[in-house]
Amino acid sequence: MKTFMAKQADVERKWFVVDATNVPLGRVASQVADILTGKNKPIFTPHVDTGDFVIVLNSDKIALTGKKTTDKKMRWHTGYIGGLKEIDYGTLMSKNSPKAVMHAVKGMLPKTSLGRKQITRLHVYKDENHAHQAQKPEKIEIKGARN
């Protein structure tokens, strides 16, 4: 018996909607990363992009557990000498919560050209409104949501 290897022509992409209200950031990011990479499909092949499109709603209402709002920091470098910048997640979530979600998901994707291609299929919105009604997205419940 031969091992099945998916080809790019075999991939059918769907659209999914995730409501992130009262769900921890890490849980949202890990399950969204699985959908973007295609690990939720039986035809998953590591070297072929088999993932789907994901829309994350209500990024302003994502929960950060423990003391992550003050202790956890997002760091980046500007490229100049002494250019290390950082911002705590409490400030980042209040100013630009979609960026925090994108950063968390991007960290869980492969660090290759495949991962850079997969992150382009993620769309994050602060509230319920999104511009992808024509794609007829399916709603997905996040496992482990706190209600």
Number of C-alpha atoms within 10 A of each C-alpha: 3 4 5 9 13 17 13 10 7 10 16 9 11 14 18 19 21 20 20 25 21 16 21 18 20 17 17 26 22 17 18 26 27 17 21 25 26 23 17 15 13 9 16 18 16 14 10 16 19 26 23 24 22 25 21 25 22 19 26 20 19 21 21 17 11 8 10 13 16 12 11 14 16 13 10 11 11 9 8 7 7 8 10 11 11 13 14 15 21 17 13 17 20 10 12 14 22 20 15 20 25 17 14 18 23 20 13 17 20 16 10 9 8 15 18 13 13 23 20 13 14 20 18 20 18 17 15 10 10 14 9 12 9 6 11 11 16 12 13 11 12 17 10 10 14 10 6
